Structure formats: C-alpha cells, structure tokens
Amino acid sequence: MDRWPALFSERQLCAKFKRVVATDLVQSFLGGLDALVHVKTLDVLMKGMLVGLLIGHEDVMHEAFPRQLFNVTVVVEETIILHNLQDVPTVLAILMATIYCLNLEYPREMKYFFEFLQKVIMKIQPDQC
C-alpha cells in the first residue's frame, strides 16, 4: 500500500486495469457473467417460449412477485431480444409493442391475458390494429 497508494481505490483500480488491458473491468466482467448465464440457464428456461419475460430476483419467493429484481428479460421465439431491464410493467409494455411490431400472434395459452392487456389496460380495439 505504501508503494502504490492510488491503486487502493475502486476508481483507480478500474482506470489502471483499462490502461493495462484496454478493456473496461466491470463491463467486461459483468458481460461475461451475462453470457454465461444466457448459455447455461436461460436456454433451458426459454425452450418452447414464443413470447415472455424472464425475471431475475435475489430474494426468496414468499409472495407471488419478487421485490428485489436485478434483471428482466424479454424473450421472443426462444431468443432474448432485450435484457438487463429493471421495471416489469414497462417491460410488459415493451413485450406488447414487440408483439405488435413483429406482427406476432398471442400464444394460445395466454391469449386472454394479452387480449385483456390490449383491450382493457391499453384500450386498443381490434379495429386499431
């Protein structure tokens, strides 16, 4: 610590790492973790998923919906199209926009849920589509 006192702060370590390796430390590390999670876990979770959300949370599920989210992911046809989102209502709206913009059909099992969102929540009538 006496020889390199400036290297014992997060900001200085990140800056020095970037100078030495020419890569952002945190972005590189978190990006690698994201890729690992996508390859190992999400492939299994997305199998057969036409449209949907994957919600990552840190706390134990005691209620129907977790309180501490760290990632909400939008999935279309078994492919992640958006990730690292934090707000489920906004992401659900983005999922609806994706369905409309890509001209996808509602999944048969969730048809009434999406119709409820369309007609009651968003007040979009069939003649507007």
C-alpha positions in Angstrom: 0.0 0.0 0.0 3.0 2.3 0.6 4.4 1.8 -2.9 1.0 2.3 -4.8 -1.4 4.1 -2.6 -3.6 5.3 -5.5 -4.3 1.7 -6.6 -6.3 1.0 -3.4 -9.5 2.7 -4.6 -12.1 1.2 -6.9 -11.9 4.1 -9.4 -8.1 4.0 -9.6 -8.0 0.2 -10.0 -10.6 0.3 -12.8 -8.7 3.1 -14.5 -5.3 1.2 -14.2 -6.9 -2.0 -15.5 -8.3 -0.2 -18.5 -4.9 1.3 -19.3 -3.1 -2.1 -18.9 -5.7 -4.4 -20.7 -7.6 -1.7 -22.8 -10.9 -3.1 -21.5 -13.4 -1.8 -19.1 -13.1 -4.1 -16.0 -16.7 -4.0 -14.7 -18.3 -4.1 -18.2 -16.1 -7.0 -19.3 -16.7 -9.0 -16.1 -20.5 -8.4 -16.0 -20.8 -9.0 -19.7 -19.0 -12.3 -19.3 -21.3 -13.3 -16.5 -24.4 -12.4 -18.6 -23.1 -14.6 -21.4 -22.5 -17.5 -19.1 -26.0 -17.2 -17.6 -27.5 -17.0 -21.1 -25.7 -20.1 -22.3 -26.2 -22.3 -19.2 -29.5 -21.4 -17.6 -31.7 -19.4 -20.0 -31.6 -21.9 -22.9 -33.4 -24.3 -20.7 -35.9 -21.7 -19.4 -36.7 -20.4 -22.9 -37.3 -23.8 -24.5 -40.7 -23.6 -26.3 -41.2 -19.9 -25.2 -42.9 -18.0 -28.0 -43.1 -14.7 -26.1 -42.5 -13.9 -22.4 -40.5 -12.4 -19.7 -37.8 -13.9 -17.5 -37.5 -12.2 -14.2 -34.3 -12.5 -12.2 -34.5 -11.8 -8.5 -32.4 -12.1 -5.4 -34.8 -12.8 -2.6 -36.6 -16.0 -1.6 -40.1 -16.2 -3.1 -42.5 -15.7 -0.3 -45.0 -13.8 -2.4 -46.4 -14.1 -5.9 -44.0 -11.4 -7.2 -40.4 -10.8 -6.0 -39.5 -7.4 -4.6 -35.8 -7.2 -5.4 -35.3 -7.6 -9.2 -32.0 -7.4 -10.8 -32.9 -8.3 -14.4 -36.0 -8.5 -16.5 -35.5 -10.1 -19.9 -37.8 -10.1 -23.0 -37.9 -13.4 -24.9 -39.4 -13.9 -28.4 -39.3 -17.3 -30.1 -36.7 -18.7 -27.6 -34.4 -15.7 -28.2 -33.5 -12.9 -25.8 -34.2 -9.6 -27.5 -33.8 -7.3 -24.5 -32.2 -7.8 -21.1 -30.9 -6.0 -18.0 -34.2 -4.2 -17.6 -35.4 -3.3 -14.1 -39.1 -2.4 -14.4 -41.7 -5.2 -15.0 -44.6 -3.0 -16.0 -42.6 -1.1 -18.6 -41.0 -4.4 -19.9 -44.5 -5.9 -20.3 -45.5 -2.8 -22.3 -42.3 -3.4 -24.4 -43.4 -7.0 -24.9 -46.8 -5.9 -26.2 -45.1 -3.4 -28.6 -42.8 -6.2 -29.8 -45.8 -8.4 -30.5 -47.5 -5.7 -32.5 -44.3 -4.5 -34.3 -43.3 -8.1 -35.4 -47.0 -8.9 -36.2 -46.9 -12.0 -33.9 -49.9 -13.9 -32.7 -50.6 -14.1 -29.0 -49.6 -17.5 -27.6 -52.7 -19.7 -27.4 -52.2 -20.4 -23.7 -52.1 -16.7 -22.9 -54.4 -15.3 -25.5 -56.9 -14.0 -23.0 -54.2 -12.4 -20.8 -52.8 -10.5 -23.8 -56.3 -9.5 -25.0 -57.1 -8.2 -21.5 -53.9 -6.1 -21.7 -54.8 -4.9 -25.2 -58.5 -4.1 -24.7 -58.8 -3.2 -21.0 -55.4 -1.9 -19.9 -54.1 -0.3 -23.1 -57.6 0.5 -24.5 -56.6 -0.7 -28.0 -59.6 -2.0 -30.0 -59.2 -4.7 -32.8 -60.0 -2.1 -35.5 -57.0 -0.1 -34.4 -54.6 -3.0 -35.1 
